[in-house]
Structures are given as C-alpha cells and as structure tokens.
Amino acid sequence: EAGPAVEAGLKAVAATQRHLADDDPGRADQALAAARTAPFPPPLRVSYALTEGAVALGVGDPDAARRWADEADKARPGTAAAELLRAAVCYRRGQWKEAAERAAAVTRQVGPDPQAS
C-alpha cells in the first residue's frame, strides 16, 4: 500500500497531466511541485520522470527533458515513452533526422498505432 506522500504525489502527477493536456505547462509545473518529494517506487518513478520531462519540454527546457527521459530509463530500462520523449527533444532542437530515427525506433518497438489512418 502506498503511503500518504506517494498518494499525494500521484494526485499531483495526474493534475499535472491534465494541465499538460490543456497546453498549460506553467500550471503543470506548479501542480507537479507536490510530487517532487514523493518517494515513488521504480514503477511509479517512470511515470513521474516522464511527466517531469513533458513539463520541462513544455516550459522550454529540452536539456532537462532529456535528463528526465534518462531517469525514466534508470527506473525501467527500454521504456518506449522515454525514447519518444527523446525524439520530442530532438524535434524541439531542430534535429529532424535524429527525431525521426528515434520516433521510428519507438514504432518498431511498440508497433504502429491501429487507430492511425
């Protein structure tokens, strides 16, 4: 059972993801503050790290986003979402070829989106 700090952290991550979905990285960053001290176990640490990375990318800090992708990989090596975050970092930096290669690698790993037309 998760302790109160982990539960509060998970609620903060969920609120952060809603703000990201609303394209409001500033509010997302504020919402995530409550999760930054939570002692997440490795499976939850992946989601937290990826959320931090998405916030960093949203507020214009691709270097931090890349570091958070690396943190997600430390918690669970080979996480497709971490590689997709790295692809987004490359895209943001204008590194088009590397972004495309990384995104293609993710597609090979997880398969094509059956909903895509």
Secondary structure in CASP SS format (residue, H / E / C, confidence):
PFRMAT SS
TARGET T0000
AUTHOR 0000-0000-0000
METHOD secondary structure of the structure
MODEL  1
E C 1.00
A C 1.00
G C 1.00
P H 1.00
A H 1.00
V H 1.00
E H 1.00
A H 1.00
G H 1.00
L H 1.00
K H 1.00
A H 1.00
V H 1.00
A H 1.00
A H 1.00
T H 1.00
Q H 1.00
R H 1.00
H H 1.00
L H 1.00
A H 1.00
D C 1.00
D C 1.00
D C 1.00
P H 1.00
G H 1.00
R H 1.00
A H 1.00
D H 1.00
Q H 1.00
A H 1.00
L H 1.00
A H 1.00
A H 1.00
A H 1.00
R C 1.00
T C 1.00
A C 1.00
P C 1.00
F C 1.00
P C 1.00
P H 1.00
P H 1.00
L H 1.00
R H 1.00
V H 1.00
S H 1.00
Y H 1.00
A H 1.00
L H 1.00
T H 1.00
E H 1.00
G H 1.00
A H 1.00
V H 1.00
A H 1.00
L H 1.00
G H 1.00
V C 1.00
G C 1.00
D C 1.00
P H 1.00
D H 1.00
A H 1.00
A H 1.00
R H 1.00
R H 1.00
W H 1.00
A H 1.00
D H 1.00
E H 1.00
A H 1.00
D H 1.00
K H 1.00
A H 1.00
R C 1.00
P C 1.00
G C 1.00
T C 1.00
A H 1.00
A H 1.00
A H 1.00
E H 1.00
L H 1.00
L H 1.00
R H 1.00
A H 1.00
A H 1.00
V H 1.00
C H 1.00
Y H 1.00
R H 1.00
R C 1.00
G C 1.00
Q C 1.00
W H 1.00
K H 1.00
E H 1.00
A H 1.00
A H 1.00
E H 1.00
R H 1.00
A H 1.00
A H 1.00
A H 1.00
V H 1.00
T H 1.00
R H 1.00
Q H 1.00
V H 1.00
G C 1.00
P C 1.00
D C 1.00
P C 1.00
Q C 1.00
A C 1.00
S C 1.00
END
